[in-house]
């Protein structure tokens, strides 16, 4: 027997039975009984705005799957480019499909010279790399006019490849500009992560050889950040995309959402918190201050809007951090982080509130150990998430989704008459 719920309008006694489908209740059916009555759901805490087959997330059980594949298996055995193909196409590629995909992405990494010379180099010397990235992605729509043909399969696929390929190039260019170093062209002989590291760190050597451990760590981090269901930036991608905007404009909107400190800046906040704590000896006092709640101190990197148990990505990143620190040397903030985690996970105050480490708690330590400045953290988030954003954009178009247009509960003034200025 199908599951359902029954709602009753106590104003007139009318009732209606509504089926439960995929864990949700149709608001359209609800509206048949209660026209003009809206769900008030700030932050969309209890609202499903779409149906999606891309990412499954169970926050209570700590489960994350891309297209049905557990994130643990993908992080262990896959690569970012393979995961990007999976997100966009629904299946893992065979050898021929992957070879063609990798070739296409590799040979679209170059950016138009005018993007670099006339656009990126026009920013102020201290421009934030993420602000540069957001602007540059939006500007690409003026270079690729065929991007407007969003229902042409060939054009759409070309824009997807361009965006995934060019994001690392734009990101590296933004970083190099921010530190006063010359632009480095992509090296088509390198894989995705090593090529990005080459564009970041190459100085004068004929060919930059990235440490394989660091390149693999970056690839794992890219896998973990590739998608995460209907988060703020993905929702922005879908909302803008629902107007049938081109993918560059929609991706720029998603990146702008990621630019916010409550989304893409969380791992930066962890680093700042650990730096402020200063030493292991100060951790107990810091914990006490957080629990007292009198100073506004928060335990950064703990808890999540969706996860109510240990974030599965955090476990993977913690292992990755150990591998990275064997190459770079231990980040001096690591001991503080470990002590903080140890105390918090044994304290009923935090466990009763289901505050466990999330993906941001250790990722910033890895990025910092690899030499990335704090300003680059959201940029490093945007590079892999582009695949997830585009997968959702493509899915939304294939579903012929309606243009996003939520309702509101009006709380303003009733009708009133205009009063001339001299009479106010």
Buried (B, 14 or more C-beta within 10 A) or exposed (E): EEEEEEBEEEEEEEEBEBEEEEEEBEBEBBEEBBEEEEEEEEEEEEEEBBEBEBBBBBBEEBBBBBBEBBBBEBBEEBBBBBBBBBBBBEEBBEEEBBEEBBEBBBEBBBBBEEBBEEBBEEBEEEBBBBBBBBBBBBBBBEBBEEBBBBEEEEBBEBBBBBBBBBBBBBBBBBBBBBEEEEBBBBBEEBBBBBBBBBBBBBEEEEEBEBBEBBBBBBBBBBBBBBBBBBBBBBBBBBBBBBEEBBBBBBBBBBBBBBBBEEBBBBBBBBBBBBEEBEEEEBBEEBBEBBEEEEEEBEBBBBBBEBBBBBBBBBBBBBEBBEBBBEEBEBBEBBBBBBBBBEBBBEBEEBEEEBBBBBBBBBBBBBBBBBEBEBBBBBBBBBBBBBBBBBBBBBBBBEEEBEEBEEEEEEEEEEEEEEEEEEEE
